[in-house]
Amino acid sequence: MPTAVNAVSPAPSHLARERFAAEFAFETDCWDVHDALARGADFVLLDVRSPALFAAGHVPGAINLPHGKIVRSKLERWPEGTVFVTYCAGPHCNGAARGALRLAELGRPVKIMAGGITGWLDEGFDLARSEATA
């Protein structure tokens, strides 16, 4: 009798390859974001949490734009084609996906930083702190 792992057979390799390769078009990880920020990022990193949570601790270099406030007028400062990377608290939070959806609906290229703040801290990276804004 198979375990729960193999009760449903794995997908054929060609389907698994397509599925896993596609993930990289939708997300990046904390390590790659950290490395890119150190080298000179070619994307805009958006912390989509509240201003209070952003002030308490955020990824250095991130811009605070809560997912509910992502509208076309707020994006005008960046040229069309600018890649955005969203993050929120972590895997238990869907704010990054909400922000990414809003950006995609506005025609902007976007990825999610998998792990969010939780993943950033798990990698041993520091957070920046700032004053909260309204």
Secondary structure, DSSP 8 states (H G I E B T S, - for coil): ---TTTSS----HHHHHHHHHHHHHHEEEHHHHHHHHHH--SSEEEE-S-HHHHHH-B-TT-EE--GGG--HHHHTTS-TT--EEEE-S-TT--HHHHHHHHHHHTT--EEEEETHHHHHHHTT---B------
